[in-house]
């Protein structure tokens, strides 16, 4: 039986680069994939313009990677429910069940 071992970040980086190479991704130019600071989504929710965050992280303003993968507002589920209720009303699914005695 093997014991649990800590994995150093450098080793994870090596594994990720191997996986990326296997998928045909150029690992010499892949620094941009991991370049978004972990505080960027919180800064966006605090009101910092997304354009400023993209410029600071050296991301293209024409690319939507930040919005697609990193920026997930905490209330996005609530907003989605509001849109659904506005569009379709408060619809609940009625399930017919049979009672067996």
N, C-alpha and C positions, 0 to 999 in steps of 0.2 A: 504494500500500500504506500502510495506517495503522499508526502506531507505538502501542505500548501506553501507556496513560495511567493515572495513579492516579486513583481516584475517591474523593472526600471523603465522609465519613459523612453530611454534610448532604444531598448529592446522592442518596445511597442512600435517605435518609429521604423525600425528595421523590418518588422513584420508587415506594417502597413505599406512600406515601399515595395516589398516583395509581392504583396497582393496586387498593388497598383501595376507593377510591371507585368504580372500574369494577365491582367486585364487590358494591357496595351496602353497604359497611361504613361506619358513621359514624366518620370520622377525627377528629372533635373529641373523641370519648370513647374513643379506642383506646390511650391511654397504658398501660393495664393489660396489654395484650398483651406489651409488651416490658419489664415492670417487674421480672421475676424476676432477681435478681443472678446473675452467672455463677458465683459461688462457692456458691450455694445447694445444688446437687446434691452437691458435695463435703462441705458441712457436714452434710447429711443422712446421707451414708455414714459420717461421723465420729461419728455418734451424736446430733446435735442433733435434737430432736423436730420432725417435719414441721409440726406445729401452730405451733411457735415461728417457723419459717422463713416460713410463710404469713402470720403476723401481722406479721413484720418487713417482708415484701414487700408488705403491704397487700392480700393476696389473701383471698378469702372462704374460711372454713373448710369451708363446705358444697360448694365447687367442687373438682373433681378435676383441674383444669388442670395443676397442678404435677406430680402423679403421672403424668398421661397424657403430657405433653410434655417435661418437664424432668428428672425424676428417673428415671434409668436406672442402676441399680446395676451396678457393673463385673462382678459375678458372676451377672447374671440369666440368661445362657445356660447356665451350669453348673447353676443351680437348675432351669431348664427341662428339661435333660437328666436330672437326678436324678428329677424328677417323671415324665417319660416312661418311664424305666427301671423305676421303682416300679410304674407302671400297666401297662406292656406287656412288661416284661422287656427284656433286651438283644436286641432284634430287629434283624436285619440283612437287608437286601433281597438276595436271591439273583437274579442276572441270568443267564439261560441264554444262552450264546453258542455259535455254531456255528463250528467251525474249518474253514477252507477250505484244502485242500492244493494 
